[in-house]
Amino acid sequence: MSLRELEDNCKVNIRFMYLMNNEQPTYCTFGYFINEVLAGSIAKIFYNINQKIFETEQVDLNHIYIDVWKKSVRYIKTLMKYMGLLKSQRR
């Protein structure tokens, strides 16, 4: 979402209006807030959010978990494609 879209949503979207307490900041204000206020603390915010998730969900940080589902699906598709080519070449 662009800064101008944020500005527009604060004027017409009831959810944004509620969250902003009916204030309608300009895109410049959003830009200043993101670049000047949040810029230095984004890493800290990200770290704190992750820490809370790790605590709440009891994530074991002593092990590395690898999601092999996508690789498995690609392997199976490639294998099926290859087998299909082999079958068509035998005919």
C-alpha positions as CSV (number, residue, x, y, z in Angstrom):
1,M,0.0,0.0,0.0
2,S,1.4,3.4,-1.0
3,L,1.6,6.4,1.3
4,R,-1.0,8.2,-0.8
5,E,-3.3,5.1,-0.5
6,L,-2.9,5.3,3.3
7,E,-3.8,9.0,3.2
8,D,-6.9,8.3,1.1
9,N,-8.0,5.4,3.3
10,C,-7.9,7.6,6.3
11,K,-10.5,9.9,4.6
12,V,-12.9,7.2,3.4
13,N,-12.3,3.9,5.1
14,I,-14.2,3.5,8.4
15,R,-11.6,1.1,9.8
16,F,-8.7,3.5,9.1
17,M,-10.8,6.3,10.5
18,Y,-11.4,4.4,13.7
19,L,-7.7,3.4,14.1
20,M,-6.6,7.0,13.4
21,N,-9.2,8.5,15.8
22,N,-10.7,10.4,12.8
23,E,-7.4,12.2,12.2
24,Q,-6.4,12.5,8.5
25,P,-2.6,12.7,8.1
26,T,-1.1,13.4,4.8
27,Y,1.1,11.1,2.9
28,C,4.0,13.3,4.0
29,T,3.2,12.7,7.6
30,F,3.2,8.9,7.0
31,G,6.5,9.2,5.2
32,Y,8.1,11.2,8.0
33,F,6.8,8.7,10.6
34,I,8.1,5.7,8.7
35,N,11.5,7.2,7.7
36,E,12.3,9.3,10.8
37,V,10.4,7.7,13.7
38,L,10.3,4.0,12.9
39,A,13.5,3.7,10.8
40,G,15.8,3.3,13.9
41,S,13.5,0.9,15.8
42,I,12.2,-1.4,13.1
43,A,14.8,-4.1,13.9
44,K,13.9,-3.8,17.6
45,I,10.2,-4.0,16.9
46,F,10.7,-7.1,14.7
47,Y,12.9,-8.7,17.3
48,N,10.3,-8.1,20.1
49,I,7.5,-9.5,17.9
50,N,9.5,-12.6,17.2
51,Q,10.4,-13.1,20.8
52,K,6.8,-12.9,21.8
53,I,5.8,-15.4,19.1
54,F,8.6,-17.8,20.3
55,E,7.5,-17.5,23.9
56,T,3.8,-17.9,23.2
57,E,4.1,-20.7,20.7
58,Q,7.0,-22.4,22.6
59,V,9.2,-22.5,19.5
60,D,12.3,-24.7,19.9
61,L,15.2,-22.5,18.8
62,N,17.8,-25.2,19.3
63,H,16.8,-27.0,16.1
64,I,16.5,-25.9,12.5
65,Y,13.3,-26.8,10.7
66,I,13.4,-27.1,6.9
67,D,10.2,-27.0,4.9
68,V,10.7,-29.6,2.2
69,W,7.1,-29.7,0.9
70,K,7.8,-27.3,-2.1
71,K,10.9,-29.2,-3.0
72,S,9.1,-32.5,-2.8
73,V,6.2,-31.3,-5.0
74,R,8.7,-29.9,-7.6
75,Y,10.5,-33.3,-7.6
76,I,7.3,-35.3,-8.0
77,K,6.1,-33.0,-10.9
78,T,9.5,-33.2,-12.6
79,L,9.5,-37.0,-12.2
80,M,6.0,-37.4,-13.5
81,K,6.8,-35.1,-16.4
82,Y,9.9,-37.2,-17.2
83,M,8.0,-40.4,-16.9
84,G,5.3,-39.1,-19.2
85,L,7.9,-38.2,-21.8
86,L,9.4,-41.7,-21.5
87,K,6.0,-43.3,-22.0
88,S,5.3,-41.2,-25.1
89,Q,8.8,-42.0,-26.6
90,R,8.2,-45.8,-26.2
91,R,5.1,-45.7,-28.4
